[in-house]
Structure formats: structure tokens, C-alpha cells
Amino acid sequence: MKVLHVSTSDGGGGAARAAYRLHSALCRSGISSLMRTADKTTDDPSVLGPVDAAERLGFQLKLRLAQRLNRLQRSPNRIFHSVDWFPSRLDRFINAADADVVHLHWIHHNFLSIEAIGRIRKPIVWTLHDSWAFCGAEHHPHGLDDTRNREGYGRSNRPATHGRFDLDRWCWQRKKRAWTRPMHVVCPSRWLAECARSSALMREWPVSTVPNVVPIDVYRPLPRSTARDLFRLPQDVPLLLFGAVGGTQDPNKGWDLLVAALQAARPLIPSAQAVVFGRADRNAAGQLPLPVHFVGHLHDDQALALLYSAGDLVVVPSRIENLPQAATEAQSCGVPVVAFRAGGMPEAVEHCVTGFLATPYDPLDLARGIEWVLQDKNRYCHLSLKARAAAAAKWSEGVVARSYGDIYDLAIRMRDLWPTSHP
């Protein structure tokens, strides 16, 4: 079997890293796998980047034009939006490729247009890392009351807080016109899978749940004192880790909830300090009521595994999450996770077994969870061992690769059911 992965990048953000990890896992499992990107960050010869300078320049130009197009809509939803409208010849490359299955991942920044996806003639498996595929232009709905993706994007159900051009409705209608046959959708969490199944666009499509790969041979418990020395972190205090790309600016990542929780936790664990990693705003450090260490963006798995091992726990205060890799990677390193019981987090964290799930979105309960994880050394050791065992059982390369092998077989069989008149 030959699989072609299509992803905007093979590194950097969580979705790109997840795509590349799966590609690598499939290669090691004996499946012929190739990856096509617009932004190649690795030196892996099985990953294909832009063919020339003109393609790289065109990619950047379309990105800037799309940013201007997004301004046509006024919306309180500050989450990232993608119109994916500008022409792309990538579908020609895909259709000509020697692949049995095309596996789409995060394909935005106008790398692959909505219309180009509809022109792909090979069986498609699409791993969703957010909600864009079944929404409009937005990558997540604007809160629990936003039901347009379930009802369809009409004029009558547009929120009164939106104004000017309805970019979300325009994108959703283009998807409905272009995607005339079902694709096999894969979601890393059951929560996101249920969102896809209940959407107006995908409710008739096959949807499976397969978690993202965690390379547990890299993400493993390492000596804490050595890890802290290498990052120049204090040895004798509890360290609370928080990490996300743009985590202090993206409201969905819950920085405000983290600030409130740490304010409540400070009297309970007065010696605790925070460690923030990723592209965080250092000015936000002044909002935290405890000392903060910024370690910046870490570019490789080995450095991330070392940082997780330096911490006592990882806090994931997000309002909406799929299956965040900060949670799965940390547990693979034997580090408990504290988060809200929302979205896909109950699938990432087993409450009071591998971490603590707080009441959404109660900062006081999040603070209680932080204290509960740290207050008993014997219980902490039990949480750490259980977290590592859960990672090996659920997110290892072999487990995930076998699941995708079955899905690829199913997608190929579905191809025989397509109408022969389809282009």
C-alpha cells in the first residue's frame, strides 16, 4: 500500500508534528509513505517541499491576500480563519502521484484550496486537527451556542454580532458544492468525531477515532535534576508547565483561566513557579502571581521530552481542545496533567489516575487540581507511573499505525462504490 500525506508543514505546530510522526510511524511499520508540504522543516528525503522559488513566493503571496480577504467579515470569533480559495495545482500532483490513498492533514494557508480538494480522484482519508473542515472559514465554532455548523450556514442563523460579508457562509457553501463524495474522516478524539458526525456537512460521512502518535521511545521519563540543570531551572521548587503556540494570546488556550487558577493556587503551594514554553508573550508574565521562566519555542522532540521531565505537572487550561499533544507527550514522560473536563481532554487524561480534570471553566477547581496532584508524594508517584503506562497503551507508534492501516483498506474499498461517471 502506498500513502501520500498532504500537510502544510512537517514541523512547527502541533498538527504538522502529528502528521509527520504518523508518516514516520507508517514508514517504520512497512507501509510506503510519502509526504508533500508547502513548508519543509526536516531533512527527511521522504518529505517533499516546494519545487522552486516561484512556488514558495506564490505560497507567501496567497497567504497575505487571504489575510486581507478575512477582513471583509466582522466577527467576535478571534480564532484563526482560512478561506482556502486561491488557485492551487496541487490536486494535479496528487492525482498523478503513485499512491493508493491520499491522507490530508492541516492543509491551510491556501496550500490546498477547497475546490482543489474536491478535484482529488483518489481515496481520501482526512485527519482533522480542528473543526475547520465542517465549519465555515473559522477553525473552531464561537462557543457552545454557535450551531451554524450543525444547521448549515444560512442568512437566518448568522449571529447578530457578525457584520459585513458573511465569509463563513461563503466558505461553507463552497465546501458543500465542491465535496460531492464522502471522505473518510479521522479525529484524534471522540469528542471531535461527534462534532463532525453532527455537522450538516459530514453527518453522512464515515468518521473514525484514532489518536495522534506519541513516540514513546523519545518521550520517556528522564532524570528530573539533570533536566532542570540543562534548562537552568530551580531544583527545589514545584514547577508548573504551560505550553502552546501563541498560548498567551489565543483566548481558546485559556491563559486568563490559568492566571486566575494560579492566583488561587498561590496560597496553597507558595513555593511553586511556572515554566512557559512556545511562542508566548513575555509581557504576559506580569499577570502571573508567581515567578515565571520562559524557555521559548523548542524545535525538537528530545528537547521537549527533557523539558516535560523537568516539570512536576503540565497545566492545559484550554476552553476547547481536541487531543492536545502537550497532554499526551507529558504523560508519556510520566508527568501528570491538570486540565478542564471539556472537549477531548477526558480522553487524554484519566481523572485522578493520570492527572486531574477540573470543572469547566472554574479556575478555583483547576487550582484545587494542581494542589491535589502535588500534595502527596506517594500519590504523585502512582499518577506518574499510570500516566506512562497509559501513553504506551494508547498512543504508541504500533497501535496508531495498525489503526490507520485498517482505515486505508476501508477507504480503498469505498472507492469501488463511487459512481463511474464521476471525473
C-alpha positions as CSV (number, residue, x, y, z in Angstrom):
1,M,0.0,0.0,0.0
2,K,1.2,3.5,-0.9
3,V,0.1,6.6,1.1
4,L,0.6,10.2,0.2
5,H,0.3,12.6,3.1
6,V,-0.5,16.3,2.4
7,S,0.2,18.8,5.1
8,T,1.1,22.5,5.0
9,S,4.2,21.7,7.1
10,D,6.0,18.8,8.6
11,G,7.0,20.7,11.8
12,G,6.4,23.6,14.0
13,G,2.7,23.5,15.1
14,G,1.0,20.5,16.8
15,A,-0.9,19.4,13.7
16,A,2.2,19.4,11.5
17,R,4.2,17.5,14.1
18,A,1.3,14.9,14.4
19,A,1.2,14.5,10.6
20,Y,5.0,13.9,10.4
21,R,5.0,11.5,13.3
22,L,2.3,9.4,11.6
23,H,4.2,9.4,8.3
24,S,7.4,8.2,10.1
25,A,5.5,5.6,12.0
26,L,3.9,4.2,8.8
27,C,7.3,4.1,7.2
28,R,8.7,2.1,10.1
29,S,5.7,-0.2,10.0
30,G,6.4,-1.2,6.4
31,I,3.8,1.0,4.7
32,S,5.1,3.0,1.7
33,S,4.6,6.6,2.8
34,L,5.4,10.0,1.1
35,M,4.7,13.5,2.4
36,R,4.1,16.7,0.4
37,T,4.3,20.1,2.2
38,A,4.5,23.8,1.4
39,D,6.9,24.4,4.3
40,K,9.5,21.6,4.8
41,T,11.3,21.8,8.1
42,T,13.0,18.4,8.3
43,D,15.8,16.9,6.1
44,D,13.8,13.8,5.6
45,P,14.0,12.8,1.9
46,S,10.6,11.2,2.1
47,V,9.1,14.7,2.7
48,L,8.7,16.8,-0.5
49,G,8.7,20.6,-0.1
50,P,8.2,23.4,-2.6
51,V,9.6,22.6,-6.0
52,D,11.1,26.0,-6.7
53,A,11.3,29.6,-5.5
54,A,8.3,30.6,-7.5
55,E,6.1,28.1,-5.6
56,R,7.5,29.4,-2.3
57,L,6.8,33.0,-3.3
58,G,3.3,32.1,-4.5
59,F,2.5,30.5,-1.2
60,Q,3.5,33.6,0.8
61,L,1.6,35.9,-1.6
62,K,-1.6,33.9,-1.3
63,L,-1.2,33.9,2.5
64,R,-1.1,37.7,2.5
65,L,-4.0,38.1,0.2
66,A,-6.1,35.7,2.3
67,Q,-5.3,37.8,5.4
68,R,-6.8,40.8,3.6
69,L,-9.8,38.8,2.5
70,N,-10.5,37.8,6.1
71,R,-11.0,41.5,7.0
72,L,-14.2,41.5,4.8
73,Q,-16.0,39.9,7.7
74,R,-16.6,41.4,11.2
75,S,-16.8,38.7,13.8
76,P,-16.2,38.4,17.6
77,N,-14.7,35.0,16.9
78,R,-11.0,35.7,17.2
79,I,-10.0,32.1,16.3
80,F,-7.9,31.6,13.1
81,H,-9.9,31.7,9.8
82,S,-9.0,30.1,6.5
83,V,-10.7,30.9,3.1
84,D,-8.5,28.4,1.1
85,W,-9.8,30.0,-2.1
86,F,-6.8,30.9,-4.3
87,P,-5.9,28.5,-7.1
88,S,-3.7,25.5,-6.5
89,R,-2.3,23.0,-8.8
90,L,-1.5,20.6,-6.0
91,D,-4.5,18.4,-7.0
92,R,-2.8,17.7,-10.3
93,F,0.3,16.5,-8.5
94,I,-1.9,14.4,-6.1
95,N,-3.9,12.8,-8.9
96,A,-0.7,11.9,-10.9
97,A,1.1,10.5,-7.8
98,D,1.7,6.8,-7.5
99,A,-0.4,6.5,-4.3
100,D,-3.3,4.3,-3.3
101,V,-4.6,6.7,-0.7
102,V,-4.3,10.4,-0.1
103,H,-4.1,11.4,3.5
104,L,-4.9,15.0,4.2
105,H,-3.9,16.7,7.4
106,W,-3.8,20.5,8.3
107,I,-3.7,21.9,4.7
108,H,-4.3,25.7,5.2
109,H,-2.6,29.0,4.4
110,N,-4.0,28.3,0.9
111,F,-1.8,25.3,0.3
112,L,-4.8,23.3,-1.0
113,S,-8.0,25.1,-1.9
114,I,-11.5,23.9,-1.1
115,E,-12.1,23.4,-4.8
116,A,-8.8,21.5,-5.3
117,I,-9.8,19.1,-2.6
118,G,-13.0,18.3,-4.5
119,R,-10.9,17.5,-7.6
120,I,-8.9,14.8,-6.0
121,R,-9.8,11.5,-7.6
122,K,-8.1,9.1,-5.2
123,P,-9.5,7.7,-2.0
124,I,-9.1,10.4,0.7
125,V,-8.5,9.9,4.4
126,W,-8.6,13.3,6.3
127,T,-7.3,13.7,9.9
128,L,-9.0,16.7,11.5
129,H,-6.9,18.7,14.0
130,D,-9.6,21.3,14.5
131,S,-13.2,22.0,13.3
132,W,-12.5,23.9,10.0
133,A,-13.4,21.0,7.7
134,F,-17.1,21.0,8.8
135,C,-17.3,24.7,9.7
136,G,-17.2,27.8,7.5
137,A,-13.9,29.8,7.5
138,E,-13.4,29.5,11.2
139,H,-11.3,26.8,12.7
140,H,-13.5,26.5,15.8
141,P,-17.1,27.5,16.5
142,H,-17.5,30.6,18.6
143,G,-18.6,28.9,21.8
144,L,-21.2,26.3,22.6
145,D,-24.0,28.4,21.3
146,D,-22.6,28.6,17.8
147,T,-24.7,25.9,16.0
148,R,-24.3,27.0,12.3
149,N,-22.0,24.0,11.5
150,R,-24.9,21.7,12.6
151,E,-27.7,23.6,11.0
152,G,-26.0,24.8,7.8
153,Y,-24.8,28.4,7.2
154,G,-27.8,30.3,6.2
155,R,-28.7,34.0,6.3
156,S,-31.2,33.5,9.1
157,N,-28.9,31.9,11.6
158,R,-26.0,34.4,11.3
159,P,-25.2,35.8,14.7
160,A,-26.3,39.4,15.2
161,T,-22.7,40.2,16.4
162,H,-21.3,39.4,12.9
163,G,-21.2,42.1,10.2
164,R,-20.2,42.9,6.7
165,F,-19.6,40.0,4.3
166,D,-20.5,36.5,5.6
167,L,-17.2,34.8,5.0
168,D,-18.1,31.8,7.0
169,R,-21.3,31.1,4.9
170,W,-19.3,31.7,1.7
171,C,-16.7,29.1,2.6
172,W,-19.2,26.6,3.8
173,Q,-21.2,26.8,0.6
174,R,-18.1,26.3,-1.5
175,K,-17.3,23.1,0.6
176,K,-20.8,21.8,0.0
177,R,-20.6,22.4,-3.8
178,A,-17.0,21.0,-4.2
179,W,-17.1,18.0,-1.9
180,T,-19.6,15.8,-3.7
181,R,-18.5,12.5,-2.4
182,P,-17.7,11.4,1.2
183,M,-14.1,11.3,2.5
184,H,-13.1,9.1,5.4
185,V,-12.7,11.4,8.3
186,V,-10.4,10.6,11.3
187,C,-10.5,12.5,14.5
188,P,-7.9,12.2,17.3
189,S,-10.7,12.4,19.9
190,R,-14.2,11.0,20.2
191,W,-15.4,14.5,21.1
192,L,-14.3,16.0,17.8
193,A,-15.6,12.9,16.0
194,E,-19.1,13.5,17.5
195,C,-18.8,17.2,16.4
196,A,-18.1,16.0,12.8
197,R,-20.9,13.5,12.8
198,S,-23.4,16.1,14.0
199,S,-22.4,18.6,11.4
200,A,-24.5,19.4,8.3
201,L,-21.6,18.8,6.0
202,M,-20.3,15.5,7.3
203,R,-23.2,13.7,9.0
204,E,-23.3,11.2,6.2
205,W,-19.6,10.6,6.0
206,P,-17.6,7.8,7.7
207,V,-15.9,9.1,10.8
208,S,-13.3,7.2,12.9
209,T,-11.4,8.0,16.0
210,V,-7.6,7.4,16.1
211,P,-5.3,9.3,18.5
212,N,-2.2,11.0,17.4
213,V,1.1,9.2,17.6
214,V,3.5,9.8,20.5
215,P,7.0,8.5,20.0
216,I,7.2,6.9,23.5
217,D,10.8,5.9,23.0
218,V,11.7,9.6,22.8
219,Y,9.0,10.9,25.2
220,R,10.0,8.9,28.3
221,P,10.8,9.8,31.9
222,L,14.3,11.4,32.2
223,P,16.2,12.4,35.4
224,R,14.5,15.5,36.8
225,S,17.5,17.0,38.3
226,T,19.5,16.7,35.1
227,A,16.7,18.2,33.0
228,R,16.4,21.2,35.4
229,D,20.1,21.8,35.3
230,L,20.1,21.8,31.5
231,F,17.3,24.4,31.4
232,R,18.7,26.3,34.3
233,L,15.6,25.8,36.3
234,P,15.5,25.7,40.2
235,Q,15.8,22.3,41.7
236,D,13.9,22.6,44.9
237,V,10.5,24.0,44.0
238,P,7.4,22.7,42.2
239,L,7.5,23.6,38.5
240,L,4.2,24.0,36.7
241,L,4.5,23.8,32.9
242,F,2.2,25.5,30.3
243,G,2.8,25.5,26.6
244,A,1.1,26.4,23.4
245,V,1.8,28.2,20.1
246,G,0.6,31.7,20.8
247,G,-0.8,30.4,24.1
248,T,-0.9,33.7,25.9
249,Q,-2.8,35.4,23.0
250,D,-5.2,32.8,21.8
251,P,-8.3,33.1,24.0
252,N,-9.1,29.4,23.4
253,K,-5.9,28.4,25.1
254,G,-7.2,29.8,28.4
255,W,-4.3,32.0,29.5
256,D,-6.8,34.1,31.5
257,L,-8.1,31.0,33.3
258,L,-4.5,29.9,34.0
259,V,-3.8,33.3,35.6
260,A,-6.9,33.1,37.8
261,A,-6.1,29.5,38.8
262,L,-2.5,30.3,39.8
263,Q,-3.7,33.2,41.8
264,A,-6.0,30.9,43.7
265,A,-3.2,28.2,44.0
266,R,-0.5,30.5,45.3
267,P,-1.6,30.3,49.0
268,L,-1.8,26.5,48.6
269,I,1.6,26.0,47.0
270,P,3.5,29.2,47.8
271,S,6.9,27.9,46.5
272,A,5.6,26.9,43.1
273,Q,7.0,28.5,39.9
274,A,5.7,28.5,36.3
275,V,7.5,27.4,33.1
276,V,6.1,28.7,29.9
277,F,7.2,27.2,26.5
278,G,6.2,28.0,23.0
279,R,5.7,31.4,21.3
280,A,4.4,33.2,24.4
281,D,4.2,36.9,25.1
282,R,6.7,37.7,27.8
283,N,4.7,40.8,28.8
284,A,2.0,38.4,30.0
285,A,4.4,37.2,32.7
286,G,3.5,40.2,34.8
287,Q,-0.1,38.8,35.1
288,L,1.1,35.7,36.9
289,P,1.3,35.8,40.7
290,L,4.5,33.6,40.9
291,P,7.9,33.5,39.3
292,V,7.9,32.6,35.6
293,H,10.6,31.0,33.4
294,F,10.3,31.4,29.7
295,V,12.1,28.7,27.7
296,G,10.9,29.8,24.2
297,H,10.0,27.6,21.3
298,L,11.6,24.1,21.4
299,H,12.3,22.7,17.9
300,D,12.9,19.0,18.5
301,D,11.3,16.2,20.4
302,Q,14.3,15.5,22.5
303,A,14.3,19.0,24.0
304,L,10.6,18.8,24.7
305,A,10.9,15.5,26.4
306,L,13.6,16.9,28.6
307,L,11.5,19.9,29.5
308,Y,8.5,17.8,30.4
309,S,10.7,15.7,32.7
310,A,11.9,18.9,34.4
311,G,8.3,19.8,35.4
312,D,6.1,18.4,38.2
313,L,3.0,18.7,36.2
314,V,1.6,20.2,33.0
315,V,-1.4,22.5,33.0
316,V,-3.7,22.6,30.0
317,P,-6.3,25.3,30.7
318,S,-7.9,25.4,27.2
319,R,-11.5,26.1,26.7
320,I,-11.7,23.8,23.6
321,E,-9.2,21.1,22.8
322,N,-9.1,18.1,20.5
323,L,-6.4,15.8,21.9
324,P,-3.5,18.2,22.8
325,Q,-0.1,16.8,22.4
326,A,1.2,18.7,25.4
327,A,-1.0,16.4,27.4
328,T,-0.2,13.2,25.7
329,E,3.6,13.9,25.5
330,A,3.8,14.9,29.1
331,Q,2.1,11.7,30.3
332,S,4.4,9.7,28.1
333,C,7.2,11.3,30.2
334,G,5.5,10.3,33.4
335,V,4.2,13.8,34.1
336,P,0.6,14.2,35.4
337,V,-1.7,16.7,33.6
338,V,-4.2,19.1,35.1
339,A,-6.9,20.4,32.7
340,F,-10.6,21.1,32.4
341,R,-13.1,18.3,31.8
342,A,-14.0,19.6,28.3
343,G,-13.6,18.7,24.6
344,G,-11.2,15.8,24.1
345,M,-9.4,16.2,27.5
346,P,-11.3,13.3,29.2
347,E,-9.8,11.1,26.5
348,A,-6.3,12.4,27.2
349,V,-6.4,12.5,31.0
350,E,-8.0,9.8,33.3
351,H,-9.3,11.8,36.2
352,C,-7.4,11.0,39.5
353,V,-5.5,8.3,37.7
354,T,-3.1,10.1,35.3
355,G,-3.9,13.6,36.3
356,F,-6.9,15.8,37.3
357,L,-9.9,17.1,35.4
358,A,-11.4,20.3,36.8
359,T,-15.0,21.6,36.3
360,P,-15.2,23.7,33.1
361,Y,-14.2,26.5,33.4
362,D,-13.7,27.0,37.1
363,P,-10.2,28.4,37.9
364,L,-10.7,27.5,41.6
365,D,-11.2,23.9,40.8
366,L,-8.2,24.0,38.4
367,A,-6.2,25.3,41.4
368,R,-7.5,22.5,43.6
369,G,-6.4,20.0,41.0
370,I,-2.9,21.5,40.9
371,E,-2.7,21.2,44.7
372,W,-4.1,17.7,44.7
373,V,-1.5,16.4,42.3
374,L,1.4,17.9,44.3
375,Q,0.3,17.4,47.9
376,D,1.0,13.7,48.4
377,K,4.4,12.2,47.2
378,N,3.1,8.6,47.1
379,R,0.0,9.6,45.1
380,Y,2.2,11.6,42.8
381,C,4.4,8.5,42.1
382,H,1.3,6.5,41.3
383,L,0.0,9.2,38.9
384,S,3.3,9.3,37.2
385,L,3.5,5.5,36.6
386,K,-0.1,5.3,35.4
387,A,0.5,8.2,33.0
388,R,3.4,6.5,31.4
389,A,1.6,3.2,31.1
390,A,-1.5,4.9,29.5
391,A,0.7,6.5,26.9
392,A,2.3,3.2,25.9
393,A,-1.0,1.5,25.6
394,K,-2.9,4.2,23.7
395,W,-0.5,6.4,21.7
396,S,2.5,4.3,20.7
397,E,3.5,4.1,17.0
398,G,2.5,0.5,16.5
399,V,-1.0,0.9,18.0
400,V,-1.8,4.0,15.9
401,A,-0.2,2.7,12.6
402,R,-2.3,-0.5,12.8
403,S,-5.5,1.5,13.2
404,Y,-4.7,3.7,10.2
405,G,-3.8,0.6,8.1
406,D,-7.3,-0.7,8.6
407,I,-8.8,2.7,7.7
408,Y,-6.7,2.9,4.5
409,D,-8.1,-0.5,3.5
410,L,-11.6,0.7,4.1
411,A,-11.1,3.9,2.1
412,I,-9.8,1.9,-0.9
413,R,-12.8,-0.4,-0.7
414,M,-15.1,2.6,-0.6
415,R,-13.5,3.8,-3.9
416,D,-15.3,1.0,-5.7
417,L,-18.6,2.4,-4.7
418,W,-18.1,5.8,-6.3
419,P,-20.1,6.5,-9.4
420,T,-18.2,5.6,-12.5
421,S,-19.3,8.8,-14.2
422,H,-17.5,10.9,-11.6
423,P,-14.5,12.8,-13.0
